[in-house]
Amino acid sequence: MGKTFSPQQGLIGRDTVFRLTGTSQLLWIEYRTPYRLAWDTLWVIVRTPDRIQGAFRLYRVRNNPLLYRGQIRILAASIYMALIIPPCQYRQILAKKRFYITDTAYPTIASLRAKAQSQIAQAQTSIPADIRIEDIELPPEALLPTPTETLDEKIEEEITLEDDALDIEVPDLEASDLDEDTLEEDFGDLEDL
């Protein structure tokens, strides 16, 4: 991850801690694959401990088929996790990276940890304690097993570049297992952040 990109120098300002200076912050992400993938475009799902913040695209670099590059837009200070996935395949995580965005209200990583702990506590109290597990309605797709797919399989999707390639809407992320099931795995114990 870096603040800016230059064709001559590559990523500039590589780090995992960035400061939010305005209403939003653009950051560059590069992902290098160990071998050539079937997809020309990958997605980056950006999430905080309490919810998914957005989805962005990484494009294969023309002169380097193992390298993908793109931008993400950050709107608030928090602890973030960037999950790189193939298009429309929420369960296949190719890579993940934790990073921190500070601002004047949360100037340190310790203050971001305190904010994340309060967000998780609020999320846990939003479910009534007296509700039975049998009464929770699950969407039908949450009960179906996911077929295994390999990276060598070709996807039948035509890749087109659009003007709004930096920010896309990902359909039905709430029904995927990215939100709750991998939260503990991705962020771990907040004391270790």
MARFI-261250 format. One record per residue (C-alpha): residue number from 0; residue in three letters; x, y, z. Coordinates in steps of 0.2 Angstrom, whole numbers, plus 2048, in hexadecimal, padded with zeros to 3 digits. Example, Ala and Ser with C-alpha at 12.3 -4.5 7.8 and 13.67 -1.06 7.14 Angstrom:
<pts>
PT  pavo  sedren    X    Y    Z
PT     0     Ala  83E  7EA  827
PT     1     Ser  844  7FB  824
</pts>
This chain:
<pts>
PT  pavo  sedren    X    Y    Z
PT     0     Met  800  800  800
PT     1     Gly  806  812  7FC
PT     2     Lys  800  824  7FC
PT     3     Thr  804  827  7EA
PT     4     Phe  80A  81E  7DA
PT     5     Ser  817  823  7CD
PT     6     Pro  81B  819  7BD
PT     7     Gln  82D  81C  7C0
PT     8     Gln  82E  819  7D3
PT     9     Gly  81F  80D  7D6
PT    10     Leu  816  80F  7E7
PT    11     Ile  81B  81E  7F1
PT    12     Gly  819  820  803
PT    13     Arg  817  80D  807
PT    14     Asp  810  80A  818
PT    15     Thr  802  802  823
PT    16     Val  7FE  812  82C
PT    17     Phe  7F7  821  823
PT    18     Arg  7EF  832  828
PT    19     Leu  7DE  837  822
PT    20     Thr  7E1  84A  81D
PT    21     Gly  7D0  84E  815
PT    22     Thr  7BF  846  814
PT    23     Ser  7C7  837  80B
PT    24     Gln  7D7  82F  807
PT    25     Leu  7DD  826  7F7
PT    26     Leu  7E9  819  7F9
PT    27     Trp  7F2  80E  7EC
PT    28     Ile  7F3  7FB  7EE
PT    29     Glu  7FE  7EF  7E5
PT    30     Tyr  7FC  7DC  7E5
PT    31     Arg  809  7D0  7DE
PT    32     Thr  803  7BE  7DA
PT    33     Pro  80F  7AF  7DB
PT    34     Tyr  809  7AA  7CA
PT    35     Arg  7FE  7B0  7BC
PT    36     Leu  7EB  7B1  7C1
PT    37     Ala  7DC  7AE  7B5
PT    38     Trp  7D5  7BF  7BA
PT    39     Asp  7DA  7D0  7B3
PT    40     Thr  7D1  7D9  7C1
PT    41     Leu  7D1  7D5  7D3
PT    42     Trp  7C6  7DD  7E1
PT    43     Val  7CC  7E5  7F1
PT    44     Ile  7BF  7E4  7FF
PT    45     Val  7C3  7F1  80C
PT    46     Arg  7BC  7EE  81E
PT    47     Thr  7BD  7F4  82F
PT    48     Pro  7B9  7EA  83F
PT    49     Asp  7A7  7EF  83E
PT    50     Arg  7A2  7EE  82C
PT    51     Ile  7A8  7EE  819
PT    52     Gln  7AC  7FF  814
PT    53     Gly  7AD  7FC  801
PT    54     Ala  7B4  7F2  7F2
PT    55     Phe  7C0  7F8  7E5
PT    56     Arg  7C9  7F1  7D6
PT    57     Leu  7DB  7EC  7D3
PT    58     Tyr  7E1  7EB  7C1
PT    59     Arg  7EE  7E0  7B9
PT    60     Val  7FD  7EA  7B4
PT    61     Arg  800  7E9  7A2
PT    62     Asn  813  7E6  7A1
PT    63     Asn  813  7DB  7B1
PT    64     Pro  805  7CD  7B1
PT    65     Leu  809  7C8  7C3
PT    66     Leu  806  7DA  7CA
PT    67     Tyr  7F5  7E2  7CE
PT    68     Arg  7F2  7F4  7D2
PT    69     Gly  7E4  800  7D7
PT    70     Gln  7DE  80D  7E3
PT    71     Ile  7D2  80C  7F2
PT    72     Arg  7C9  81B  7FA
PT    73     Ile  7C9  81C  80D
PT    74     Leu  7BC  827  816
PT    75     Ala  7BF  826  828
PT    76     Ala  7CC  822  835
PT    77     Ser  7CC  810  83B
PT    78     Ile  7D6  7FF  83A
PT    79     Tyr  7D3  7F8  829
PT    80     Met  7D5  7E7  820
PT    81     Ala  7D7  7E6  80E
PT    82     Leu  7D2  7D5  807
PT    83     Ile  7D7  7D1  7F5
PT    84     Ile  7CB  7C5  7EC
PT    85     Pro  7C7  7BF  7DB
PT    86     Pro  7B7  7C8  7D3
PT    87     Cys  7A7  7C2  7DB
PT    88     Gln  7AF  7B5  7E5
PT    89     Tyr  7AE  7BB  7F7
PT    90     Arg  7B4  7AB  7FF
PT    91     Gln  7C5  7AA  7F6
PT    92     Ile  7D1  7B6  7FE
PT    93     Leu  7E1  7B8  7F5
PT    94     Ala  7E9  7C4  801
PT    95     Lys  7E5  7CF  80F
PT    96     Lys  7EE  7DE  817
PT    97     Arg  7EA  7E8  827
PT    98     Phe  7ED  7FA  827
PT    99     Tyr  7E9  809  832
PT   100     Ile  7E2  81A  82E
PT   101     Thr  7E4  828  83B
PT   102     Asp  7DD  83A  83C
PT   103     Thr  7DC  848  848
PT   104     Ala  7CE  83F  853
PT   105     Tyr  7D8  82E  853
PT   106     Pro  7EA  833  851
PT   107     Thr  7F2  823  857
PT   108     Ile  7F0  810  854
PT   109     Ala  7EC  80F  866
PT   110     Ser  7DD  81B  864
PT   111     Leu  7D8  811  855
PT   112     Arg  7D8  801  85F
PT   113     Ala  7CC  809  86C
PT   114     Lys  7C0  80E  85E
PT   115     Ala  7C0  7FD  857
PT   116     Gln  7BD  7F5  868
PT   117     Ser  7AE  801  86A
PT   118     Gln  7A7  7FD  859
PT   119     Ile  7A8  7EA  85C
PT   120     Ala  7A0  7EC  86D
PT   121     Gln  791  7F6  865
PT   122     Ala  78F  7E9  857
PT   123     Gln  78E  7DB  865
PT   124     Thr  781  7E4  86E
PT   125     Ser  776  7E7  85F
PT   126     Ile  770  7D5  860
PT   127     Pro  764  7D2  86F
PT   128     Ala  76B  7C6  87C
PT   129     Asp  75A  7BD  87E
PT   130     Ile  759  7B8  86B
PT   131     Arg  75B  7A5  868
PT   132     Ile  767  79F  85A
PT   133     Glu  758  796  852
PT   134     Asp  74F  7A6  850
PT   135     Ile  75C  7AE  846
PT   136     Glu  758  7AE  833
PT   137     Leu  766  7A9  828
PT   138     Pro  765  7AD  815
PT   139     Pro  764  79D  80B
PT   140     Glu  775  7A0  802
PT   141     Ala  77E  7A0  813
PT   142     Leu  779  78E  815
PT   143     Leu  77F  787  805
PT   144     Pro  791  781  803
PT   145     Thr  79C  78A  7F7
PT   146     Pro  7A3  780  7E9
PT   147     Thr  7B6  780  7E9
PT   148     Glu  7BE  789  7DA
PT   149     Thr  7D0  78A  7D5
PT   150     Leu  7DA  799  7CF
PT   151     Asp  7DD  790  7BE
PT   152     Glu  7CA  790  7B9
PT   153     Lys  7C6  79D  7AD
PT   154     Ile  7B8  7A9  7B2
PT   155     Glu  7AB  7AD  7A4
PT   156     Glu  7AB  7C0  7A7
PT   157     Glu  7AF  7CD  79B
PT   158     Ile  7BB  7D9  7A3
PT   159     Thr  7B7  7EB  79F
PT   160     Leu  7BE  7FB  7A6
PT   161     Glu  7B2  808  7AC
PT   162     Asp  7B4  81A  7B1
PT   163     Asp  7AF  817  7C2
PT   164     Ala  7BC  809  7C4
PT   165     Leu  7C2  80F  7D5
PT   166     Asp  7B1  80C  7DF
PT   167     Ile  7A5  7FE  7DB
PT   168     Glu  796  7F7  7E4
PT   169     Val  798  7E5  7E9
PT   170     Pro  787  7DC  7E9
PT   171     Asp  781  7D4  7F9
PT   172     Leu  791  7D5  804
PT   173     Glu  786  7D3  813
PT   174     Ala  781  7C2  80E
PT   175     Ser  793  7BC  80C
PT   176     Asp  79E  7B6  81A
PT   177     Leu  7AA  7C5  819
PT   178     Asp  7A1  7CF  826
PT   179     Glu  7A0  7C4  836
PT   180     Asp  7A8  7B3  833
PT   181     Thr  7B9  7BA  82F
PT   182     Leu  7B9  7C9  83A
PT   183     Glu  7C2  7C0  848
PT   184     Glu  7CE  7B8  83C
PT   185     Asp  7D2  7C8  833
PT   186     Phe  7D4  7D4  841
PT   187     Gly  7D9  7C7  84F
PT   188     Asp  7DA  7CE  860
PT   189     Leu  7D9  7E1  860
PT   190     Glu  7E6  7E2  86E
PT   191     Asp  7F3  7DB  861
PT   192     Leu  7EF  7E8  854
</pts>
